[in-house]
Amino acid sequence: MAETQTVSTWEREDDDDVNRMHSGVAQKGQSNQEWEEMQSRTFVKWINHHLAEREMSIENLIPDLCDGIKLINLVEILSGNKAGRYFKKCMSRIQNFNNCDVLLKLLKKEEVKLVNVGANDIVDATTTSIMGLIWSLISKYAARLNRVDMIAWIQNMTANAGVPCHNLTMAFNDGRLACAIVESVKPGTIDLDSLSDNGLENNKLALAKGEEVGIPAIISPEDLSNPNVDELSVMTYVAGAYTLKPAGPDAPPRGQAYTDGLYVEVVSAPRSKVDYLEADGNERTLQYTPELEGAFKLEIRWKGQMITAQPIVIQTDSKPKARHTML
């Protein structure tokens, strides 16, 4: 593999969230250090949630990503597509540049639009650039909503619970809103009438119960209870709930179905529909129908246990139907 040092960079249209990320502007009441530390904690958990698929992880957001290896793996997992050839173990700065250039080419192919991020920004550990890159990935593959639409979605989800949502920061401090979101995703999970006045304990409950219904706990209860909680960190967490029920509280969870122990979940995919099909004898059949083209990642379980070695990734160019039968 030739060791060439190239720098790729491109711009995206204006986006308040991404522009705030790249400018390094903290929220009102936050110091830049507090802002960076809080976002770093959330982003590390979000990245590790996905890298676990390849038995990989990071500990420190900025230094652990500078060689491009973990970032390439992350984007491959999120997109279902492969990057070009890259160094699996970097021994020099030039190899770091090579990997980051491969990464940026994959991001451009995936139409993940960045704000003036080049290979040098990643290799040189430019904090705001790397954090902005991660937020762009979250926006592309997870959040999908701006703050106004996310607040509207939360209000729709929690209307019956009578828990208001006027922002994506202090509204989460007492823990009631997070609990209401979890309860709306799967009714019967949390008794909202039994919540205490202790916001930290309520948020601990919301995160623990949320994980049980499929919402990754990528923010700490301490951060969620902090009056200066970072908005983008909250949006990253709420995105996990939105992925399960984008159509609101009365809709079935998106891309999920089960019958007599057989469970299929479209883990990372465009909107899709999963149906139970009648079957004879001991057969148990589920069928999913993608509504959009793209990469589909499926987990298939029998009585809670994975029956495939790893999630199945399928790339579709049309609207096929996939069927899995358990005998």
N, C-alpha and C positions, 0 to 999 in steps of 0.2 A: 504494500500500500504506500503510495507516494505521500511524503510528509510535506504538504503545501499549506502555507498560512494564508487563509482567505478570510475576509470579513463580510458577512451578509447583514444587511439591515433594511428595514422598510417601515413604513408608517401606517397607521390606521386612522379612521375617521375619529372625530372628537367623541370621547366617552368620559363622563365626569368621574366615574369610579377608577378607570385606568389612569386618567390624567392625574388624579389625586395621588394614586399609588406612585406614579413615576416622579411626581414633583416632591415626594417625601413630606407632604403636608399632613400633619396629624390632625385629628378631630379636636374640636373645642374641648379644653380641659385635659388634653393629652400632651405629654412631652413626646418628642420624636423617639426617644429611647423606649418609652412605654409602648408607643404605637408599634415600633419595630418588633419588640419582644413579644407582644401579644399576637401580632400577625404571624410571626415566625412559629410560635407554638401551634397555632391552628394549621398553618400551611404544612408543617412537618407531619402532623397527624393525618392530614388529608392525603399527602403524598404517600406516606407509609401504608395507609388503608389500601391504596391501589398497588403499590410495589410488593405488598405481601403475596400477591399472585405469583411472583417470581422469586419469592423468598429473599427479597431485598429490602433494605430500609436505609434511612438516613437518621442522623442524630442532630446535626447542626445544618440549618437550611442553606446558608451561603457557602461555606467551605466545602460541603459535601456534594455540591452540584457543579463545581467549577470545571471538572474534566468532561462534563457532558454525558457521562455514562448513564447515571441514574435518570437524567432528564430524557435521554433517548428512550430508555426502557419505559418511563412513565408515559410518554406520548404514544409509543407503540401499544401499550396496554389500553389507553383511553380511546385511541382511534381504531384499533384492530388492524392497523397497517404497519408494514416494516419500513425501517429506515434503510439508508444505504450502508455500505461497509463502514465500520468504525472500529477504533481501538478499544478492545474489551478491558485492557489495562494500560493506562497511560504512564509513560516513563519520561515524558518531556513536555515542555510548554507547547511546542509545535503540535504534538499529538492532541493536546487539549484543544487547540484551535481547530484542528481537523475535525474532531468530534463535534464541537459546537457548530461548525459550519454544516455538518451533516444534519444536526438537530434543526437548525434554522431553515434548511431546505425542506425538511419534513413538515415543519410548522407552516411554511408558505404553501406547500402542497395541500395541507389540511385547512388552509384559509384561517389559520389562527393569526389574527392581525395584531401586530405589536407596535409599540411606540419607540422608535429609534433604538432598538436593541440589536447590538451586533455581537459577534463572537467574542470580541475583546471585552465587552461588558460582563459576559459570563465568566471568562477566564480570569479577568482581573477582579472578580468578586464584587462588582458594583451592586450594593445592596438594593437600591430602589429599582434597578433594572431587572434583577433576578426576581424580586418580589412581584414586580409588575408582570413579568413573564408568567409566573405561577398564577396570578389572578386572571390573566388572559386565558390560561388553560381551564381554570375553574369556570369562567364565564362561558367558554365554548362548550365544555363537556358536562358541566354540573349545574351552575346557577341559572343560566339562560334567561333570567329576568332582571330588569333594572330595579332599583330600590322602590320606585312608585308601584310597579306591578307586583313586586313581592309583598309589599305591605297590603295591597288589595287582596292578594291571594290568602294571606294570613287572616285578614279580617273575614273573608268568606269562610275559611276553615273553622274559625273560632267563634263565629257569630252566635251559635246556639249555646255556647258555654258562657257567653256574656263577659268574655275577657277582651278588653280593647287592645288595639295595636296602632299606635300613632307614630312609631319610629322603629328603627332596627338597632336600638342601643338600650336606653334605660327602661324601655317597656319590658325587657327580659330580666331585669334585675330581681324581681320578687319570685321568679320561677313559675308563676302561674301561666304565663303565656306559652312557655316551652312545654309545660305539662298539657295545656289545652291543645297544642299542635299535635303532640303524640297521641292524645286521646281521640282527636279527630281522624288521625290516620288509621287507628284501629280502636274503635269504641270498646270500652270495657277494660282498657289497659290501666287507666289511672282514675281513681275516684277523686274528682276535682273538689268535691265538697269536704274532703278530709285533709286538704293541704294546710300546712302550717303557715305562720307568719315569718318563717325563716327562709329567706330567698335562696340561700346557699343550699339548704337541705332540699328545697323544692326542685332546684336545678339539678342536683345530684340524682334525684328521683327521675326527672324528665330524661336525662341523658342515659341512665341505666335502662329504663323502660323503653326508651327510643331505640336503643341498640337491639332490644329483643324483637322489635317489629321492623327492623331493617334500616334505621336511621343512624348512620355512623356518628359516634361521639367524637367529633374532630375538634371540639372546643372544650375547655375545662369548665367545670361548674364555677370555679373561682372567677374566671374571666367573664363568664356569662352574668355573674352577680355583681361585677364591678361597674360602678356608675360611669366609668370611662371605657366601657367595653367597646372594642373596635367594630365598626359597622360591617366592614367586609368580612371579618371573621364570623359574625352572626349570619351574614348572607350565605357564607359557605356552609354553615351548619344547616340552616333552613333549607338550602338546596337539596339536602339529603331527603327531607320530608316531601318537598315538591316533586322530586323524581318519582315517589311512590304514588302520589295523588295529585297530578297536575290539574285535573278537571274539577277538583273540589271535594268536599266531605262526603257527598252522597254517591260519588263514583267509586267503583271497585279499584283497588290498587292497580296501577298500570303495569302491564306485562307480567302479571302473576296469576297463577291458577293452581288448583290442587284437586285431587280426587283419591279417596281411599289410600292416603299415604304418599301418592306420587305428586311431587311438587316441582313446578318449573317456574323459573324467574328469568325474565329478560333483564339482566343486570345493567348493561350499558348499551342503549340502543335508541334509535328514534322511536316515536310513539308506536306501540304495537298492541295487538289484541290477542289474548290467550283464551282458548275455549276448551271445555271438556267435551269429548266426543263419546257417544255411546259405544260400548265394546262388549264382546261376548266373553263368557268364561272368566278366566283370570286376567284378561287384558285390561290395562288401564291406559287410556290414550288422551294426550293433551296436544292441542294444535295452536301455534301462534301465527299471526298474520301481520307482517310489518306494514305500516301505513306509509312509510317513507323509505327511500333508499339509504343504505349506509351499513355500518359495521354493527353486528348484533353479537352480544355476549350472553350466553345462556348457562345457568347452573341448573342441573337436574338432580333432585334428591329423592330418596325413598325413605319415608318415615324419618325425615330430618337429616339423613346421612347422604353426603355427596355420592352419586353412583357413577360419576365420571372423574377421571384423574384430576382434571382442572376445568375451568369454564370453557365452553365451546364458543369459538369466535367464527361467525359466518358473515361474509361480505356479500351484500345483495345489490343487484343493479336494477331490480324491478320489484314486484310485490309478490314474492313467493309465499307458499305455505310450508311450514315445517312441522313434522309430526314426530312425537316420541311415544313409543308403546312400551309399557312395562308388562312382561309376561309373568 
